[in-house]
Amino acid sequence: MSHDHHEPQGIGSATNKAFAQDYWFIVAGVVGLGVAVRVVNHIEAKSRLKSCLDASTSKYPTIPRNRLSQFWATATAVVREIRHPQFYIPIRGLRWATPLPLGRILVLLAYWAVVAYMMGWNVVEDDVYYWERIGYRNGWVTVAQLPMLYLLAMKVNPIGLLIGSSHERLNWLHRWVARTMLITATVHGFHFWTMWARADFVEYALETTPLVKYGIGAWGILLWLFVTGILPLRRLAYEIWVAQHVIASIVMLWLVHVHIPDSARYLLWMSVSFLVFDRAARWALLGWRNIRLRPDKTSCQGQKGFGHHVSVQAVGETTTLVTVKNVHFAWNAGQHVYLWLPRVGLLEAHPYTIACAHQPTTGPDICTCNSVQLIVRAHGGFSKRLLAYAKAHPDSPNLTGFLSGPYGVPPLWEAYDTLVLVGASSGVSFTLPILESVVRMASSESKTVCVRKIEMVMVAKRGEEIEYYVDRARLAAREARQKGIEVVLHVAITGEGQVHQRRDLPTRDPSVDHSISEPVTDRSAGPAKAPCTEKCHGCCETKEKAAEDAEGENTSDGSEERTYTSRPDIEKVIREPVESAWGETAVVVCGGKELTARTRNCVSRLSDERAVHKGTGAQGIYLHVEEYAF
């Protein structure tokens, strides 16, 4: 940013430096506020679970218990009602342009207000230094935001870890910080260029001041990243986009390095440290999850020293079931992992929701064999090649795969009175593990569950898209009923085919949770005993036993299943359990923009209509929206 005019660091350098430092003080303050909110919410959730453990203390353990908790619940309800609404653009070809939810818009407006204040405070004076003063100020404001850009792009994200959010839920802010930087960098360059043009100095400046060219180059890369980051372009060839995005980001750092003065380079080295730390942490996590110096060849299906055994199976015409076997790490429902299959994509690792619940170890001498199951819809690139491989090699041996993660910080699902789980097509892979995990915890003597009722909505165009999920949901619903949890299933098929109750459930993999059954394509296969060792308790079941489970599963156990041939009325589905809830309800939705926008608006209207936590006795409604905004 120094152009060798007047002061080595530019006009008003002391003020500019102070603003760069103030920017990060503000960031630290906002993150600190987020940490405080997370701590209070965590304490509140733990308090609920403690109350649920001793039912004699309160009939309604998930409602506020004193004035302080009532104040916090009211403030939370007001904030939720403000942040949820979202305007949806239903025009085909422009749905990607649907604006952010109101809460994110308000956050963005606050960010812009801070940046605009820094850009213009005491900088507009009609004197000989007018153009330079504005140019220098905006250069500092731009470079102050540079570390924030790389911090928000981290997968192992310190901000996310502190405030309880996963990295993909911060990705929208990463993109808007980049767009804001493009504006401030443009203002920075425009004022210097205009000053030189007015003095007929442009050609001389480019010849005698090489750093100007580097600055223009960095601005050009920032513009390129903005253009290629537009959603329709990003989706054209996502793998190629990721590669060029990483390379361009590194090149931009070098160009900024040779453009800015020494006094501003600490901001550059912050950016570099974030980038290096993230890569190092991800590689360390990848090694920790996939390398075993002394693999146990006798446990479960046998550990690999390097990577994991991975089976792939085509389910229908558009879906691949990926099972990563013998995974010995825990996860929570709602988390995701990055999957790397060198045989299918040599240099590609893609994020997928873990589509099954974790089975905890029940004793020191008991081997619990968990599998990570991933549901992959074929769209293009890696997912399309994976489906083609599964169809071409139905009987092939296991692939070698690698996992990184788990990532994400989901809430304590068991601390709510009622759960409403809404999933469309592959979005059910996010909501179904929540149902299964709550049932699993209700079956455990060491876990406490406050949930009384669960309503689960599964929507798809074709029956084959969710048939696999419905089978598992029915099994989980039956188990939940046995534990005193009421479950209502809503199955909506808007196009071809219906979901049928299946009798061709396969042998349960020893590494798969008991409530999960894998579909098979060979329906004539006879009974088969799953491999197991003496140590691996609770893992071995035959195909006949799984079939008996399926035959015994019906609505006679008290669970309810409602079927639809069109999209269900989301507001009606949500309203019924909310109005009958004894405490706070959690609404979880995973699907496209239309479904998530409708759910946001419905929850906001319902909360306002019922005057939640405002003296009416109506209890809170928590909304969790999963969109995977990569």
ZAMARGU-4260 file (C-alpha; in steps of 0.2 Angstrom, whole numbers, plus 5000, padded with zeros to 4 digits):
<rodrens>
0) 5000/5000/5000 | 5015/5012/5002 | 5017/5021/4986 | 5033/5031/4991 | 5022/5047/4993
5) 5026/5058/5008 | 5026/5046/5023 | 5034/5028/5020 | 5018/5020/5027 | 5005/5033/5020
10) 4996/5048/5025 | 4987/5046/5042 | 4997/5030/5046 | 4994/5030/5065 | 4975/5031/5063
15) 4975/5018/5049 | 4985/5006/5060 | 4973/5009/5075 | 4958/5005/5064 | 4967/4989/5059
20) 4969/4984/5077 | 4952/4990/5082 | 4944/4978/5069 | 4952/4963/5077 | 4947/4970/5095
25) 4929/4970/5088 | 4930/4953/5081 | 4937/4946/5098 | 4923/4955/5107 | 4909/4947/5095
30) 4917/4930/5097 | 4918/4932/5116 | 4899/4936/5116 | 4896/4921/5106 | 4906/4910/5118
35) 4896/4918/5133 | 4879/4913/5124 | 4885/4896/5121 | 4891/4893/5139 | 4874/4899/5145
40) 4864/4888/5133 | 4875/4873/5138 | 4872/4876/5156 | 4853/4877/5153 | 4853/4861/5143
45) 4863/4852/5156 | 4851/4858/5169 | 4836/4852/5159 | 4845/4834/5158 | 4848/4834/5176
50) 4830/4839/5180 | 4824/4825/5168 | 4835/4812/5177 | 4825/4816/5193 | 4807/4816/5187
55) 4800/4820/5205 | 4808/4838/5204 | 4797/4844/5190 | 4784/4837/5179 | 4790/4849/5165
60) 4809/4849/5166 | 4812/4858/5149 | 4803/4874/5154 | 4811/4889/5163 | 4812/4886/5181
65) 4816/4904/5188 | 4816/4922/5184 | 4833/4922/5177 | 4830/4907/5165 | 4813/4915/5160
70) 4822/4931/5155 | 4835/4921/5145 | 4821/4911/5137 | 4811/4927/5132 | 4827/4936/5125
75) 4831/4920/5115 | 4813/4919/5108 | 4814/4937/5102 | 4831/4935/5094 | 4825/4919/5085
80) 4809/4927/5079 | 4819/4941/5071 | 4833/4930/5063 | 4822/4916/5055 | 4812/4925/5041
85) 4818/4922/5024 | 4812/4928/5007 | 4812/4914/4994 | 4814/4917/4975 | 4803/4903/4967
90) 4808/4908/4949 | 4817/4893/4940 | 4835/4898/4936 | 4835/4911/4950 | 4832/4901/4965
95) 4851/4901/4969 | 4849/4920/4972 | 4837/4918/4986 | 4843/4931/4999 | 4850/4927/5016
100) 4839/4924/5031 | 4835/4941/5040 | 4847/4936/5055 | 4861/4935/5043 | 4857/4950/5034
105) 4857/4960/5050 | 4874/4953/5055 | 4880/4958/5038 | 4873/4975/5039 | 4882/4977/5056
110) 4898/4971/5048 | 4896/4984/5034 | 4892/4998/5046 | 4909/4995/5055 | 4919/4994/5039
115) 4910/5009/5032 | 4914/5019/5048 | 4932/5014/5046 | 4933/5018/5028 | 4926/5036/5030
120) 4930/5042/5048 | 4939/5059/5046 | 4946/5055/5029 | 4936/5067/5018 | 4945/5083/5018
125) 4946/5095/5002 | 4965/5097/5001 | 4979/5091/4991 | 4980/5074/5000 | 4961/5070/4997
130) 4964/5056/4985 | 4979/5048/4994 | 4971/5049/5011 | 4956/5039/5006 | 4967/5027/4996
135) 4978/5023/5011 | 4963/5022/5023 | 4954/5009/5012 | 4970/5000/5009 | 4972/4997/5028
140) 4954/4992/5030 | 4956/4980/5016 | 4972/4971/5023 | 4964/4971/5040 | 4950/4960/5034
145) 4963/4948/5025 | 4966/4937/5040 | 4947/4936/5044 | 4945/4929/5026 | 4957/4914/5029
150) 4951/4912/5047 | 4933/4909/5041 | 4939/4897/5028 | 4947/4885/5040 | 4940/4868/5042
155) 4947/4866/5059 | 4940/4883/5064 | 4944/4891/5080 | 4929/4903/5080 | 4917/4888/5077
160) 4925/4878/5091 | 4923/4893/5103 | 4905/4898/5098 | 4899/4880/5095 | 4897/4881/5076
165) 4904/4870/5062 | 4915/4877/5048 | 4902/4876/5034 | 4889/4886/5044 | 4902/4900/5044
170) 4906/4899/5026 | 4892/4911/5021 | 4902/4925/5031 | 4918/4920/5022 | 4911/4924/5005
175) 4903/4940/5011 | 4919/4946/5019 | 4928/4942/5003 | 4915/4953/4993 | 4917/4967/5006
180) 4936/4966/5004 | 4933/4968/4985 | 4924/4984/4988 | 4936/4992/4999 | 4951/4986/4988
185) 4942/4994/4973 | 4940/5010/4983 | 4958/5009/4988 | 4964/5007/4970 | 4952/5019/4962
190) 4958/5034/4972 | 4976/5031/4968 | 4972/5028/4950 | 4961/5044/4949 | 4975/5054/4957
195) 4988/5048/4945 | 4976/5050/4930 | 4972/5068/4935 | 4991/5072/4936 | 4995/5062/4920
200) 5005/5050/4931 | 4998/5033/4928 | 5011/5027/4915 | 5026/5033/4926 | 5019/5026/4942
205) 5017/5009/4934 | 5035/5010/4927 | 5044/5016/4943 | 5033/5008/4956 | 5032/4989/4954
210) 5022/4986/4969 | 5007/4995/4960 | 5007/4980/4948 | 5007/4968/4962 | 4992/4977/4970
215) 4982/4977/4953 | 4986/4958/4952 | 4980/4955/4969 | 4964/4965/4966 | 4962/4955/4949
220) 4963/4938/4959 | 4950/4944/4972 | 4938/4949/4957 | 4941/4932/4949 | 4937/4923/4965
225) 4921/4933/4967 | 4915/4929/4949 | 4919/4911/4950 | 4912/4910/4967 | 4894/4914/4961
230) 4884/4898/4964 | 4879/4893/4947 | 4897/4894/4941 | 4904/4885/4956 | 4892/4871/4953
235) 4898/4868/4935 | 4913/4859/4940 | 4915/4859/4959 | 4931/4849/4960 | 4940/4861/4947
240) 4933/4876/4956 | 4940/4870/4973 | 4958/4867/4965 | 4959/4884/4957 | 4951/4893/4972
245) 4965/4886/4983 | 4979/4890/4971 | 4972/4908/4968 | 4971/4911/4986 | 4989/4906/4989
250) 4995/4917/4974 | 4985/4932/4981 | 4994/4930/4998 | 5011/4932/4989 | 5005/4947/4978
255) 4999/4955/4994 | 5015/4952/5003 | 5025/4962/4990 | 5012/4975/4989 | 5010/4981/5007
260) 5022/4990/5019 | 5032/4981/5032 | 5021/4988/5046 | 5006/4979/5039 | 5014/4962/5036
265) 5009/4956/5053 | 4991/4955/5046 | 4998/4945/5031 | 5007/4933/5042 | 4991/4930/5052
270) 4983/4925/5036 | 4997/4913/5032 | 4997/4906/5049 | 4978/4902/5048 | 4981/4894/5032
275) 4996/4883/5037 | 4988/4878/5054 | 4972/4873/5045 | 4981/4862/5033 | 4992/4855/5046
280) 4978/4851/5058 | 4968/4843/5044 | 4982/4832/5039 | 4986/4827/5057 | 4967/4823/5060
285) 4968/4813/5044 | 4983/4803/5050 | 4975/4801/5068 | 4959/4793/5061 | 4967/4782/5047
290) 4984/4776/5053 | 4987/4762/5066 | 5004/4757/5070 | 4997/4740/5078 | 4981/4736/5070
295) 4970/4723/5078 | 4967/4710/5064 | 4956/4700/5076 | 4943/4713/5081 | 4927/4714/5072
300) 4931/4713/5054 | 4949/4717/5056 | 4958/4734/5057 | 4968/4740/5043 | 4985/4748/5047
305) 4982/4762/5034 | 4964/4768/5030 | 4948/4758/5032 | 4938/4745/5023 | 4925/4753/5013
310) 4910/4745/5004 | 4900/4754/4991 | 4882/4748/4985 | 4870/4756/4973 | 4853/4759/4980
315) 4841/4763/4966 | 4846/4773/4951 | 4854/4789/4959 | 4860/4784/4977 | 4876/4775/4983
320) 4877/4768/5001 | 4895/4770/5007 | 4899/4760/5023 | 4916/4764/5031 | 4919/4749/5042
325) 4927/4746/5059 | 4928/4765/5064 | 4934/4767/5082 | 4929/4785/5085 | 4914/4793/5092
330) 4902/4805/5083 | 4886/4814/5087 | 4871/4814/5076 | 4872/4829/5064 | 4891/4828/5061
335) 4899/4825/5045 | 4916/4818/5038 | 4926/4821/5023 | 4928/4805/5013 | 4943/4801/5002
340) 4942/4786/4990 | 4958/4786/4980 | 4951/4773/4968 | 4937/4784/4963 | 4945/4801/4965
345) 4963/4802/4968 | 4964/4820/4974 | 4946/4823/4980 | 4939/4823/4998 | 4921/4827/4999
350) 4910/4831/5014 | 4895/4819/5019 | 4883/4818/5033 | 4886/4803/5044 | 4869/4794/5041
355) 4869/4783/5056 | 4869/4784/5075 | 4885/4780/5085 | 4884/4765/5096 | 4893/4768/5112
360) 4904/4755/5121 | 4894/4747/5135 | 4909/4740/5145 | 4928/4739/5147 | 4928/4721/5139
365) 4916/4724/5126 | 4921/4728/5108 | 4908/4740/5099 | 4911/4739/5081 | 4904/4755/5072
370) 4902/4759/5054 | 4901/4776/5047 | 4887/4775/5034 | 4886/4789/5021 | 4872/4792/5008
375) 4879/4799/4992 | 4867/4806/4979 | 4874/4806/4961 | 4875/4824/4954 | 4891/4824/4944
380) 4910/4822/4946 | 4915/4811/4961 | 4897/4806/4966 | 4893/4801/4948 | 4909/4791/4946
385) 4906/4783/4963 | 4888/4777/4958 | 4895/4770/4942 | 4909/4761/4951 | 4896/4753/4963
390) 4885/4747/4949 | 4900/4740/4939 | 4907/4731/4954 | 4893/4725/4964 | 4903/4710/4971
395) 4920/4718/4972 | 4930/4718/4987 | 4931/4732/4999 | 4940/4748/4994 | 4952/4757/5004
400) 4946/4774/5010 | 4951/4788/5022 | 4940/4799/5034 | 4944/4816/5041 | 4933/4822/5055
405) 4920/4822/5062 | 4916/4840/5060 | 4901/4850/5067 | 4895/4855/5084 | 4876/4849/5084
410) 4866/4854/5100 | 4860/4841/5113 | 4845/4834/5104 | 4840/4824/5120 | 4838/4840/5130
415) 4822/4845/5121 | 4804/4840/5125 | 4798/4837/5107 | 4808/4835/5091 | 4801/4839/5073
420) 4813/4832/5060 | 4810/4837/5042 | 4821/4830/5028 | 4819/4830/5009 | 4827/4816/4999
425) 4845/4814/5004 | 4842/4827/5018 | 4834/4813/5028 | 4852/4807/5031 | 4854/4821/5043
430) 4838/4819/5052 | 4837/4801/5054 | 4852/4799/5064 | 4845/4811/5077 | 4830/4799/5079
435) 4841/4784/5080 | 4853/4793/5093 | 4839/4798/5104 | 4832/4781/5104 | 4849/4774/5108
440) 4852/4786/5122 | 4834/4781/5129 | 4840/4763/5129 | 4856/4767/5139 | 4856/4767/5158
445) 4870/4780/5157 | 4861/4793/5147 | 4846/4805/5151 | 4833/4809/5138 | 4820/4823/5140
450) 4812/4819/5123 | 4793/4814/5124 | 4788/4815/5106 | 4796/4814/5089 | 4788/4819/5073
455) 4798/4814/5057 | 4794/4820/5040 | 4802/4812/5025 | 4799/4819/5007 | 4805/4813/4990
460) 4800/4813/4972 | 4802/4794/4970 | 4799/4780/4983 | 4816/4772/4980 | 4825/4788/4986
465) 4819/4786/5004 | 4814/4768/5005 | 4830/4764/5014 | 4827/4778/5027 | 4809/4773/5030
470) 4814/4755/5034 | 4826/4762/5047 | 4814/4775/5054 | 4801/4761/5057 | 4813/4751/5067
475) 4818/4766/5077 | 4800/4771/5080 | 4796/4754/5087 | 4811/4754/5099 | 4806/4772/5104
480) 4789/4767/5108 | 4795/4753/5119 | 4805/4767/5129 | 4789/4778/5131 | 4793/4790/5117
485) 4779/4794/5105 | 4785/4794/5086 | 4774/4799/5071 | 4781/4796/5054 | 4776/4807/5039
490) 4781/4799/5022 | 4778/4810/5007 | 4781/4803/4989 | 4777/4817/4977 | 4781/4808/4961
495) 4783/4790/4955 | 4783/4774/4966 | 4778/4772/4984 | 4788/4765/5000 | 4784/4747/5004
500) 4788/4738/5019 | 4802/4727/5014 | 4806/4709/5018 | 4823/4708/5010 | 4834/4715/5024
505) 4851/4709/5024 | 4863/4702/5037 | 4867/4716/5048 | 4885/4721/5047 | 4894/4718/5064
510) 4900/4736/5063 | 4883/4744/5060 | 4871/4750/5074 | 4857/4738/5078 | 4844/4750/5072
515) 4851/4751/5055 | 4849/4738/5041 | 4857/4738/5024 | 4847/4735/5008 | 4853/4721/4996
520) 4851/4719/4978 | 4852/4700/4978 | 4835/4695/4985 | 4838/4676/4984 | 4853/4676/4996
525) 4851/4664/5010 | 4854/4666/5028 | 4872/4671/5032 | 4880/4673/5049 | 4890/4689/5051
530) 4909/4687/5055 | 4913/4691/5073 | 4925/4687/5087 | 4922/4682/5105 | 4926/4699/5111
535) 4913/4708/5100 | 4897/4707/5109 | 4880/4712/5103 | 4886/4713/5084 | 4881/4696/5077
540) 4863/4694/5070 | 4857/4683/5056 | 4847/4688/5041 | 4832/4678/5048 | 4832/4689/5064
545) 4833/4705/5054 | 4818/4699/5044 | 4809/4694/5060 | 4812/4712/5066 | 4804/4719/5050
550) 4789/4707/5051 | 4786/4713/5069 | 4787/4731/5064 | 4770/4739/5061 | 4758/4752/5068
555) 4751/4740/5081 | 4764/4745/5093 | 4757/4762/5095 | 4768/4771/5083 | 4759/4781/5069
560) 4763/4783/5051 | 4755/4795/5039 | 4757/4794/5020 | 4755/4808/5007 | 4755/4809/4988
565) 4760/4827/4988 | 4771/4839/4999 | 4764/4839/5017 | 4758/4856/5024 | 4774/4860/5034
570) 4766/4873/5045 | 4752/4860/5050 | 4765/4847/5053 | 4775/4858/5065 | 4760/4867/5073
575) 4753/4851/5080 | 4767/4845/5090 | 4772/4863/5096 | 4755/4866/5103 | 4755/4850/5112
580) 4773/4851/5119 | 4776/4852/5138 | 4793/4861/5135 | 4804/4867/5121 | 4803/4860/5104
585) 4817/4858/5092 | 4813/4859/5073 | 4826/4852/5062 | 4826/4854/5043 | 4838/4848/5030
590) 4833/4851/5012 | 4833/4863/4997 | 4831/4882/4999 | 4812/4881/4996 | 4809/4869/5011
595) 4821/4878/5022 | 4814/4895/5019 | 4796/4889/5021 | 4801/4881/5038 | 4811/4897/5044
600) 4795/4907/5040 | 4783/4895/5048 | 4793/4894/5064 | 4795/4913/5065 | 4776/4916/5063
605) 4772/4902/5075 | 4783/4909/5088 | 4776/4926/5086 | 4758/4921/5085 | 4760/4910/5101
610) 4770/4924/5110 | 4783/4912/5115 | 4790/4915/5133 | 4780/4931/5134 | 4768/4927/5147
615) 4756/4916/5137 | 4764/4899/5144 | 4769/4895/5126 | 4786/4886/5126 | 4801/4889/5115
620) 4804/4883/5097 | 4822/4880/5092 | 4826/4879/5074 | 4841/4870/5066 | 4843/4872/5047
625) 4856/4862/5038 | 4860/4868/5021 | 4879/4863/5018 | 4884/4880/5011 | 4900/4875/5004
</rodrens>
